[in-house]
Amino acid sequence: MKISVSSDNDDDFSILSNIKHKSSNGKILMDMSQSIKYIQSKLNKELITKILDAFESNQSAYELEDDFNSFLTPPLAKSLSRSYDEVSRILRDYKNEGDLMVKSVLTEDAQATEKLRDDEHKILMLYENMDQAIKEKTKFLIQAQEIKILSFPEHLFNNYIQELCMIFEQFELSMKKAVLADWKNKSKIIYQFSSLPEEIFNISEPIFVESKDRKKEFAGTESYYVDVTKTRYEEYTEHYKERFLFFFKKDKTRTSTRPVKYTDKERKEKKIFKDVEYTNFSFPKPITMARQWSDAVDQDKNILWKVLQSWMNQYVDKFSDQFELVTKEILDYTEHNLSEKLNAFDSDLEYQQQLLQVIQPIFQKLLELRKEALQ
C-alpha cells in the first residue's frame, strides 16, 4: 500500500490507469486523486471566485465576511474581507490597462508617492491573507477526507485480523472474541492531520511594476519686449506758390501728412514648458490576481498528493505497529497452547506426528499472512 501511494505521478495522475480499480491500492489512489480534485474545486469556488465576484459586484466587506465565516475561522474571515475592502477602495484611483491597474503621480509630490507605498502594502496584505485562507481551508478539507481515504487501510487490517481468527478456528482455539476485542482496543488510532508543509500553495507575491517618465509640460506664459519699427503719419504745413492771372504767383500754405519711421517696444508672451518626472505604479487587476491564486492551487497538486501520501503512510505505520503487537501476542499464545497439547500427548508419538502434520501448514499460513501484512 505504501509503495503504491508513493509512486511517481504526473499532472494527470496517469498512474491510476495502471492499477485495477477494484483493488484496494487502486481504490485508495483513485480516492486520493478525487480528494485532491475536490479540494482544488472547493478552494476555487469558496475562496478565489468569491473574492473575485466581490470585486466585480462591489460587495461590502461585511457581506463578504459573512460569506467567509461559513468556511474560515472568524479572525481570518475578518482579515481577508478587510483586506479586500481596502484594495477595492484603492482600485478607484487606478486605470485599467490590460492585466494591470496603473496610476501615475508626480515624483516630487511626497504625499502622493507615500500613498503608492501604502497601496503596495495593502495589496501585499490581501495576498498574505489569501495565502493563509487557502492553507487553512486546505487543512480542513483534508481532515474532512479522513473517513473516505483512511477507511481503506483500516478495512485491510481488519480483514487480516478476520483471517487470523479463521486460522485459529482450525486449531480449535476459541480466540476470535478475545482477538477482535484486543484489536479494537489497540487500533483506536486517532491520527490528526496537524500541519501543512510550508511550501504548499506558496502563492507568489503580486507583480508590482514601477517606472519613471520625464515629460515636458506647459507651465504657463512669460512676457517679454521686442523692438519693433513702426510708421506713423505726421501733419506738416507745406508752403507753395499758386499761379494766378497767368503771370503772377502768390505764396500759400496747406496741411499735409507724411510717414515717419520710429522704434517702439512691443510686449509679447511665450509658452513655458518644463521637465516633469512621474512615478508610474501598477499591480495585477482582480481577475489577474484570481488567476494567479488559482494557478498556484493547480500547480501544487503534486505537493498536495505528497501530503496525503505522507498522512496515509503514517496512518499505515500505526496500524502496522498495532497489528504486529496483536499477532505477536497471538503467535506466542498459540505456540504455548500447542506445546502444552504436545506435552500432554508425550507418550503418543503417532498422535504428535498427526498433530504436527495438521499444525505445520496452518502455522506456516499464519506466518505468511503476518509477513504479508507487515512487509
Disulfide bonds with the S-S distance in Angstrom:
none
